[in-house]
Amino acid sequence: MNRRSAIQRVASLLADRTRSESPREFPGDTDGAAKAGLYSWWADGEARELFESVGRAPVGALVYVGQAGARSGLSGKESTATLKSRIRSNHIRGNLSSSTFRLTISAMLRGPLNLRLERPGKLVSAENHRVTQWIESHLRVSIVPWNHRDSLGCVEQAVLDVLDPPFNLDGRPPTALRQRLTDLRRAITQGK
């Protein structure tokens, strides 16, 4: 399979909501989740309404795509992260500093859920737990294992170019929603 076909295949799998699962049940595919790879996050109807209200822009069901386990482009250091460790430990049960995705979700939920900060960039423990419960109730996740950590970062960028999920910010085309997310994230990290 050539590179273009591989990218299209991965993008198609990540864009297929029927493959997604509840964070409470993750990982259904324990073998796949033990590998490096890509993942997509999906919002239910209630989450989309909230995101659209706070974000002041339409939001589709597919909100974010990320990767776990790519070799660092800057240091060349090999990552030991797996889909399971990244999604479970950082996104579902993590904190604001462990996951840009979780930071974005927390920033969107801060007003509607009256989330309190312990200090800039850190939610009160009980509030962080509420974010976890909200993620488990309103979002779904899908994974695609990828066996080549060296190429995973490039594959992620190519997939983002195809799918362009609205909550991915770095290196993505500017939109009103992305600017709003940037502002909300800055407010939470600065404690404003």
Accessible surface in RSA format (square Angstrom, percent):
REM  Atomic radii and reference values for relative SASA: ProtOr
REM  Chains: A
REM  Algorithm: Lee & Richards
REM  Probe-radius: 1.40
REM  Slices: 20
REM RES _ NUM      All-atoms   Total-Side   Main-Chain    Non-polar    All polar
REM                ABS   REL    ABS   REL    ABS   REL    ABS   REL    ABS   REL
RES MET A   1   166.43  86.2  76.91  50.9  89.53 213.2  87.42  74.3  79.02 104.7
RES ASN A   2    98.07  67.6  83.18  80.4  14.89  35.9  43.62 105.0  54.45  52.6
RES ARG A   3   136.96  57.5 123.60  63.0  13.37  31.8  74.24 101.5  62.72  38.0
RES ARG A   4   189.79  79.7 183.08  93.3   6.71  16.0  65.17  89.1 124.62  75.5
RES SER A   5    50.86  43.0  42.23  56.4   8.62  19.9  20.98  44.7  29.88  41.9
RES ALA A   6    16.00  14.7  15.52  23.9   0.48   1.1  16.00  22.5   0.00   0.0
RES ILE A   7    12.81   7.3  12.81   9.5   0.00   0.0  12.81   9.2   0.00   0.0
RES GLN A   8    85.51  47.8  85.26  62.3   0.24   0.6  34.90  74.3  50.61  38.4
RES ARG A   9   118.41  49.7 110.75  56.5   7.66  18.2  37.81  51.7  80.60  48.8
RES VAL A  10     0.16   0.1   0.16   0.1   0.00   0.0   0.16   0.1   0.00   0.0
RES ALA A  11     2.40   2.2   2.23   3.4   0.17   0.4   2.40   3.4   0.00   0.0
RES SER A  12    70.30  59.4  57.67  77.0  12.63  29.1  36.22  77.1  34.09  47.8
RES LEU A  13    46.50  25.9  46.09  33.0   0.41   1.0  46.50  32.7   0.00   0.0
RES LEU A  14     0.00   0.0   0.00   0.0   0.00   0.0   0.00   0.0   0.00   0.0
RES ALA A  15    43.08  39.6  25.32  39.1  17.76  40.4  25.46  35.9  17.62  46.7
RES ASP A  16    53.24  37.3  46.38  46.2   6.86  16.2  18.40  43.3  34.84  34.7
RES ARG A  17    88.19  37.0  81.60  41.6   6.59  15.7  40.63  55.5  47.56  28.8
RES THR A  18   127.52  90.7  91.10  92.4  36.41  86.8  87.75 117.9  39.76  60.1
RES ARG A  19    90.92  38.2  64.37  32.8  26.55  63.2  29.47  40.3  61.44  37.2
RES SER A  20     8.18   6.9   0.08   0.1   8.10  18.7   0.00   0.0   8.18  11.5
RES GLU A  21    29.39  16.9  29.33  22.2   0.06   0.1  16.69  32.3  12.71  10.4
RES SER A  22    18.31  15.5  18.31  24.4   0.00   0.0  14.49  30.9   3.82   5.4
RES PRO A  23     6.54   4.8   0.04   0.0   6.50  23.6   0.04   0.0   6.50  40.4
RES ARG A  24   149.69  62.8 114.62  58.4  35.07  83.5  51.53  70.4  98.16  59.5
RES GLU A  25   123.98  71.2 104.12  78.8  19.86  47.3  43.98  85.1  80.00  65.3
RES PHE A  26     5.33   2.7   0.15   0.1   5.18  13.5   0.15   0.1   5.18  14.8
RES PRO A  27    15.87  11.6   7.62   6.9   8.25  30.0   7.62   6.3   8.25  51.3
RES GLY A  28    61.15  75.4   0.00   N/A  61.15  75.4  33.60  92.2  27.55  61.7
RES ASP A  29    69.76  48.9  61.07  60.8   8.69  20.6  32.09  75.5  37.67  37.6
RES THR A  30    89.36  63.6  81.50  82.6   7.86  18.7  56.30  75.6  33.06  50.0
RES ASP A  31   112.62  78.9 107.15 106.7   5.46  12.9  30.26  71.2  82.35  82.1
RES GLY A  32     4.46   5.5   0.00   N/A   4.46   5.5   3.42   9.4   1.03   2.3
RES ALA A  33     0.06   0.1   0.06   0.1   0.00   0.0   0.06   0.1   0.00   0.0
RES ALA A  34    63.21  58.1  45.58  70.3  17.63  40.1  47.79  67.3  15.42  40.8
RES LYS A  35    91.83  44.8  87.96  54.0   3.87   9.2  48.05  43.2  43.79  46.6
RES ALA A  36     3.97   3.7   1.64   2.5   2.33   5.3   1.64   2.3   2.33   6.2
RES GLY A  37     0.00   0.0   0.00   N/A   0.00   0.0   0.00   0.0   0.00   0.0
RES LEU A  38     0.00   0.0   0.00   0.0   0.00   0.0   0.00   0.0   0.00   0.0
RES TYR A  39     2.13   1.0   2.13   1.2   0.00   0.0   0.00   0.0   2.13   2.6
RES SER A  40     0.00   0.0   0.00   0.0   0.00   0.0   0.00   0.0   0.00   0.0
RES TRP A  41     0.00   0.0   0.00   0.0   0.00   0.0   0.00   0.0   0.00   0.0
RES TRP A  42    15.25   6.1  15.14   7.3   0.11   0.2  15.14   8.1   0.11   0.2
RES ALA A  43     0.04   0.0   0.00   0.0   0.04   0.1   0.00   0.0   0.04   0.1
RES ASP A  44    40.67  28.5  39.12  38.9   1.55   3.7  25.56  60.2  15.10  15.1
RES GLY A  45    47.83  59.0   0.00   N/A  47.83  59.0  35.04  96.1  12.80  28.7
RES GLU A  46   112.49  64.6 102.64  77.7   9.85  23.4  40.19  77.7  72.30  59.0
RES ALA A  47     0.00   0.0   0.00   0.0   0.00   0.0   0.00   0.0   0.00   0.0
RES ARG A  48    84.07  35.3  84.07  42.9   0.00   0.0   8.56  11.7  75.51  45.8
RES GLU A  49   127.98  73.5 121.14  91.6   6.84  16.3  42.55  82.3  85.43  69.7
RES LEU A  50    33.61  18.7  26.43  18.9   7.18  18.0  33.04  23.2   0.57   1.5
RES PHE A  51     0.00   0.0   0.00   0.0   0.00   0.0   0.00   0.0   0.00   0.0
RES GLU A  52    61.04  35.0  55.78  42.2   5.25  12.5  12.96  25.1  48.08  39.3
RES SER A  53    86.76  73.3  60.59  80.9  26.17  60.3  36.14  77.0  50.62  70.9
RES VAL A  54    22.07  14.5  17.19  15.6   4.88  11.8  22.06  19.2   0.01   0.0
RES GLY A  55     2.38   2.9   0.00   N/A   2.38   2.9   0.00   0.0   2.38   5.3
RES ARG A  56   174.61  73.3 139.43  71.1  35.18  83.8  62.08  84.8 112.53  68.2
RES ALA A  57    21.52  19.8  13.08  20.2   8.44  19.2  19.78  27.9   1.74   4.6
RES PRO A  58   121.50  88.6 105.27  96.0  16.23  59.0 107.79  89.0  13.71  85.2
RES VAL A  59     3.01   2.0   0.00   0.0   3.01   7.3   2.09   1.8   0.92   2.5
RES GLY A  60    37.74  46.5   0.00   N/A  37.74  46.5  27.78  76.2   9.96  22.3
RES ALA A  61    20.50  18.8  14.41  22.2   6.09  13.9  14.41  20.3   6.09  16.1
RES LEU A  62    28.32  15.8  21.60  15.5   6.72  16.9  21.60  15.2   6.72  18.1
RES VAL A  63     0.00   0.0   0.00   0.0   0.00   0.0   0.00   0.0   0.00   0.0
RES TYR A  64    22.39  10.5  22.39  12.7   0.00   0.0   5.71   4.3  16.68  20.6
RES VAL A  65     0.05   0.0   0.00   0.0   0.05   0.1   0.00   0.0   0.05   0.1
RES GLY A  66     1.72   2.1   0.00   N/A   1.72   2.1   1.72   4.7   0.00   0.0
RES GLN A  67    47.21  26.4  40.18  29.4   7.04  16.8   1.04   2.2  46.17  35.0
RES ALA A  68     1.58   1.5   0.00   0.0   1.58   3.6   1.58   2.2   0.00   0.0
RES GLY A  69     3.84   4.7   0.00   N/A   3.84   4.7   0.00   0.0   3.84   8.6
RES ALA A  70    13.71  12.6   5.11   7.9   8.60  19.6   5.11   7.2   8.60  22.8
RES ARG A  71    91.25  38.3  77.61  39.6  13.64  32.5  26.90  36.8  64.35  39.0
RES SER A  72    44.00  37.2  32.38  43.2  11.62  26.8  29.49  62.8  14.51  20.3
RES GLY A  73    83.12 102.5   0.00   N/A  83.12 102.5  43.01 118.0  40.11  89.8
RES LEU A  74   184.40 102.7 149.60 107.0  34.81  87.5 152.33 107.0  32.07  86.3
RES SER A  75    83.36  70.4  43.51  58.1  39.85  91.8  50.36 107.2  33.00  46.2
RES GLY A  76    33.49  41.3   0.00   N/A  33.49  41.3  24.33  66.8   9.15  20.5
RES LYS A  77   152.97  74.6 142.71  87.6  10.26  24.4  94.62  85.2  58.35  62.2
RES GLU A  78    88.18  50.6  75.63  57.2  12.55  29.9  25.44  49.2  62.74  51.2
RES SER A  79    33.55  28.4  23.05  30.8  10.50  24.2  22.80  48.6  10.75  15.1
RES THR A  80   126.33  89.9 106.80 108.3  19.53  46.5  77.08 103.5  49.25  74.5
RES ALA A  81    28.45  26.2  21.85  33.7   6.60  15.0  27.12  38.2   1.33   3.5
RES THR A  82    28.80  20.5  28.80  29.2   0.00   0.0  23.85  32.0   4.94   7.5
RES LEU A  83     0.00   0.0   0.00   0.0   0.00   0.0   0.00   0.0   0.00   0.0
RES LYS A  84    85.95  41.9  85.95  52.7   0.00   0.0  34.01  30.6  51.94  55.3
RES SER A  85    45.69  38.6  40.96  54.7   4.74  10.9  42.23  89.9   3.46   4.8
RES ARG A  86    52.32  22.0  51.55  26.3   0.76   1.8  11.71  16.0  40.61  24.6
RES ILE A  87     0.00   0.0   0.00   0.0   0.00   0.0   0.00   0.0   0.00   0.0
RES ARG A  88    61.61  25.9  61.61  31.4   0.00   0.0  13.58  18.6  48.03  29.1
RES SER A  89    63.06  53.3  51.79  69.1  11.27  26.0  27.76  59.1  35.30  49.5
RES ASN A  90    36.49  25.2  36.49  35.3   0.00   0.0   0.00   0.0  36.49  35.3
RES HIS A  91     0.00   0.0   0.00   0.0   0.00   0.0   0.00   0.0   0.00   0.0
RES ILE A  92     3.08   1.8   3.08   2.3   0.00   0.0   3.08   2.2   0.00   0.0
RES ARG A  93   150.17  63.1 126.00  64.2  24.16  57.5  42.30  57.8 107.87  65.4
RES GLY A  94     7.36   9.1   0.00   N/A   7.36   9.1   6.64  18.2   0.72   1.6
RES ASN A  95    68.77  47.4  68.77  66.5   0.00   0.0  20.58  49.5  48.19  46.6
RES LEU A  96    10.29   5.7   3.82   2.7   6.47  16.3   3.90   2.7   6.40  17.2
RES SER A  97   107.56  90.9  65.84  87.9  41.72  96.1  53.89 114.8  53.67  75.2
RES SER A  98    33.20  28.1  16.15  21.5  17.05  39.3  26.73  56.9   6.47   9.1
RES SER A  99     3.82   3.2   0.00   0.0   3.82   8.8   2.23   4.7   1.60   2.2
RES THR A 100    68.10  48.4  65.49  66.4   2.61   6.2  56.80  76.3  11.30  17.1
RES PHE A 101     0.00   0.0   0.00   0.0   0.00   0.0   0.00   0.0   0.00   0.0
RES ARG A 102     0.00   0.0   0.00   0.0   0.00   0.0   0.00   0.0   0.00   0.0
RES LEU A 103    17.20   9.6  17.20  12.3   0.00   0.0  17.20  12.1   0.00   0.0
RES THR A 104     0.92   0.7   0.92   0.9   0.00   0.0   0.05   0.1   0.87   1.3
RES ILE A 105     0.00   0.0   0.00   0.0   0.00   0.0   0.00   0.0   0.00   0.0
RES SER A 106     0.00   0.0   0.00   0.0   0.00   0.0   0.00   0.0   0.00   0.0
RES ALA A 107     3.19   2.9   0.00   0.0   3.19   7.2   0.33   0.5   2.86   7.6
RES MET A 108     0.13   0.1   0.00   0.0   0.13   0.3   0.00   0.0   0.13   0.2
RES LEU A 109     0.00   0.0   0.00   0.0   0.00   0.0   0.00   0.0   0.00   0.0
RES ARG A 110    55.44  23.3  53.86  27.5   1.58   3.8  19.77  27.0  35.67  21.6
RES GLY A 111    52.35  64.6   0.00   N/A  52.35  64.6  39.39 108.1  12.95  29.0
RES PRO A 112    63.77  46.5  26.68  24.3  37.08 134.8  39.72  32.8  24.05 149.5
RES LEU A 113    40.01  22.3  36.12  25.8   3.89   9.8  38.44  27.0   1.57   4.2
RES ASN A 114   116.21  80.1 104.92 101.4  11.28  27.2  33.46  80.5  82.75  80.0
RES LEU A 115     9.05   5.0   0.00   0.0   9.05  22.8   0.00   0.0   9.05  24.4
RES ARG A 116   138.01  57.9 133.73  68.2   4.27  10.2  65.43  89.4  72.58  44.0
RES LEU A 117    39.09  21.8  12.18   8.7  26.91  67.7  12.18   8.6  26.91  72.4
RES GLU A 118    99.34  57.0  68.12  51.5  31.23  74.4  32.10  62.1  67.25  54.9
RES ARG A 119   134.90  56.6 127.58  65.0   7.32  17.4  54.79  74.9  80.11  48.6
RES PRO A 120    81.88  59.7  67.44  61.5  14.44  52.5  67.44  55.7  14.44  89.7
RES GLY A 121    20.88  25.7   0.00   N/A  20.88  25.7  10.91  30.0   9.96  22.3
RES LYS A 122    81.55  39.8  79.86  49.0   1.69   4.0  29.03  26.1  52.52  55.9
RES LEU A 123     5.66   3.2   0.68   0.5   4.98  12.5   0.68   0.5   4.98  13.4
RES VAL A 124    38.38  25.3  38.38  34.7   0.00   0.0  38.38  33.3   0.00   0.0
RES SER A 125    87.67  74.1  79.66 106.3   8.01  18.5  45.67  97.3  42.00  58.8
RES ALA A 126    59.88  55.1  50.12  77.3   9.76  22.2  57.07  80.4   2.80   7.4
RES GLU A 127     5.28   3.0   5.28   4.0   0.00   0.0   0.41   0.8   4.87   4.0
RES ASN A 128    28.91  19.9  28.91  27.9   0.00   0.0   5.43  13.1  23.48  22.7
RES HIS A 129   104.72  57.2 100.49  69.8   4.23  10.8  73.65  75.9  31.07  36.2
RES ARG A 130    87.15  36.6  84.18  42.9   2.97   7.1  37.57  51.3  49.58  30.0
RES VAL A 131     0.00   0.0   0.00   0.0   0.00   0.0   0.00   0.0   0.00   0.0
RES THR A 132    14.96  10.6  14.96  15.2   0.00   0.0  10.42  14.0   4.55   6.9
RES GLN A 133    84.78  47.4  84.40  61.7   0.38   0.9  23.03  49.0  61.75  46.8
RES TRP A 134    22.62   9.1  18.03   8.7   4.59  10.8  17.17   9.2   5.45   8.8
RES ILE A 135     0.02   0.0   0.02   0.0   0.00   0.0   0.02   0.0   0.00   0.0
RES GLU A 136    33.30  19.1  28.53  21.6   4.77  11.4   0.00   0.0  33.30  27.2
RES SER A 137    57.26  48.4  30.82  41.1  26.44  60.9  19.05  40.6  38.21  53.5
RES HIS A 138    27.92  15.3  25.62  17.8   2.30   5.9  14.16  14.6  13.76  16.0
RES LEU A 139     3.11   1.7   0.00   0.0   3.11   7.8   0.02   0.0   3.09   8.3
RES ARG A 140    85.25  35.8  85.25  43.5   0.00   0.0  24.19  33.1  61.06  37.0
RES VAL A 141     0.05   0.0   0.00   0.0   0.05   0.1   0.00   0.0   0.05   0.1
RES SER A 142     1.07   0.9   0.06   0.1   1.01   2.3   1.01   2.1   0.06   0.1
RES ILE A 143     9.91   5.6   7.62   5.7   2.28   5.5   7.62   5.5   2.28   6.2
RES VAL A 144     3.11   2.0   3.05   2.8   0.06   0.1   3.11   2.7   0.00   0.0
RES PRO A 145    44.35  32.3  31.41  28.6  12.94  47.0  31.63  26.1  12.72  79.1
RES TRP A 146    40.25  16.2  36.69  17.8   3.57   8.4  38.91  20.7   1.35   2.2
RES ASN A 147   113.36  78.2  80.89  78.2  32.47  78.2  21.81  52.5  91.55  88.5
RES HIS A 148   116.55  63.7 112.03  77.9   4.52  11.6  71.18  73.4  45.37  52.8
RES ARG A 149    52.14  21.9  47.66  24.3   4.47  10.7  13.72  18.8  38.42  23.3
RES ASP A 150   103.59  72.6  76.25  75.9  27.34  64.6  32.74  77.1  70.84  70.7
RES SER A 151    37.17  31.4  33.96  45.3   3.22   7.4  34.98  74.5   2.19   3.1
RES LEU A 152     0.00   0.0   0.00   0.0   0.00   0.0   0.00   0.0   0.00   0.0
RES GLY A 153    27.70  34.2   0.00   N/A  27.70  34.2  25.35  69.6   2.35   5.3
RES CYS A 154    75.34  57.0  68.27  76.1   7.06  16.6   9.39  23.8  65.94  71.1
RES VAL A 155     2.39   1.6   2.39   2.2   0.00   0.0   2.39   2.1   0.00   0.0
RES GLU A 156    26.70  15.3  26.70  20.2   0.00   0.0   0.06   0.1  26.64  21.7
RES GLN A 157    84.30  47.1  84.30  61.6   0.00   0.0  43.77  93.2  40.52  30.7
RES ALA A 158    21.61  19.9  15.20  23.5   6.42  14.6  19.45  27.4   2.16   5.7
RES VAL A 159     0.00   0.0   0.00   0.0   0.00   0.0   0.00   0.0   0.00   0.0
RES LEU A 160     5.45   3.0   5.45   3.9   0.00   0.0   5.45   3.8   0.00   0.0
RES ASP A 161    99.25  69.5  73.86  73.5  25.39  60.0  26.38  62.1  72.87  72.7
RES VAL A 162    69.98  46.0  39.10  35.4  30.88  74.4  45.48  39.5  24.50  66.4
RES LEU A 163    40.32  22.5  17.90  12.8  22.43  56.4  20.16  14.2  20.16  54.2
RES ASP A 164    56.23  39.4  44.68  44.5  11.56  27.3  17.20  40.5  39.03  38.9
RES PRO A 165     1.91   1.4   0.00   0.0   1.91   6.9   1.91   1.6   0.00   0.0
RES PRO A 166    29.87  21.8  25.26  23.0   4.61  16.7  29.87  24.7   0.00   0.0
RES PHE A 167     2.08   1.0   0.00   0.0   2.08   5.4   0.00   0.0   2.08   6.0
RES ASN A 168    10.27   7.1   9.30   9.0   0.97   2.3   2.37   5.7   7.90   7.6
RES LEU A 169    36.90  20.6  20.33  14.5  16.57  41.7  20.83  14.6  16.07  43.2
RES ASP A 170   126.76  88.8 113.16 112.6  13.60  32.2  42.79 100.7  83.97  83.7
RES GLY A 171    76.45  94.3   0.00   N/A  76.45  94.3  41.46 113.8  34.99  78.4
RES ARG A 172    28.09  11.8  10.98   5.6  17.11  40.7   0.79   1.1  27.30  16.5
RES PRO A 173    69.89  50.9  62.89  57.3   7.00  25.5  69.32  57.2   0.57   3.6
RES PRO A 174   129.34  94.3 104.49  95.3  24.85  90.3 110.59  91.3  18.75 116.6
RES THR A 175    64.44  45.8  49.77  50.5  14.67  35.0  59.66  80.1   4.77   7.2
RES ALA A 176    83.68  76.9  61.59  95.0  22.09  50.2  69.95  98.5  13.74  36.4
RES LEU A 177     8.97   5.0   7.99   5.7   0.98   2.5   7.99   5.6   0.98   2.6
RES ARG A 178    12.97   5.4  12.63   6.4   0.34   0.8  10.72  14.7   2.25   1.4
RES GLN A 179   100.82  56.4  97.44  71.2   3.38   8.0  46.80  99.6  54.02  41.0
RES ARG A 180    53.99  22.7  51.35  26.2   2.64   6.3  13.88  19.0  40.12  24.3
RES LEU A 181     0.00   0.0   0.00   0.0   0.00   0.0   0.00   0.0   0.00   0.0
RES THR A 182    46.04  32.7  44.57  45.2   1.47   3.5  32.15  43.2  13.89  21.0
RES ASP A 183    58.73  41.1  53.18  52.9   5.54  13.1  21.07  49.6  37.66  37.6
RES LEU A 184    31.91  17.8  29.24  20.9   2.66   6.7  29.72  20.9   2.18   5.9
RES ARG A 185    44.54  18.7  44.40  22.6   0.15   0.3   5.15   7.0  39.39  23.9
RES ARG A 186   110.58  46.4 105.72  53.9   4.86  11.6  37.83  51.7  72.74  44.1
RES ALA A 187    28.62  26.3  26.97  41.6   1.65   3.8  28.23  39.7   0.40   1.1
RES ILE A 188     0.00   0.0   0.00   0.0   0.00   0.0   0.00   0.0   0.00   0.0
RES THR A 189    59.54  42.3  46.96  47.6  12.57  30.0  36.44  48.9  23.10  34.9
RES GLN A 190    86.79  48.5  65.90  48.2  20.89  49.7  29.06  61.9  57.72  43.8
RES GLY A 191    34.50  42.5   0.00   N/A  34.50  42.5   2.69   7.4  31.81  71.2
RES LYS A 192   160.36  78.2 121.16  74.3  39.20  93.3 109.99  99.0  50.37  53.7
END  Absolute sums over single chains surface
CHAIN  1 A     9389.9       7449.3       1940.6       4712.6       4677.4
END  Absolute sums over all chains
TOTAL          9389.9       7449.3       1940.6       4712.6       4677.4
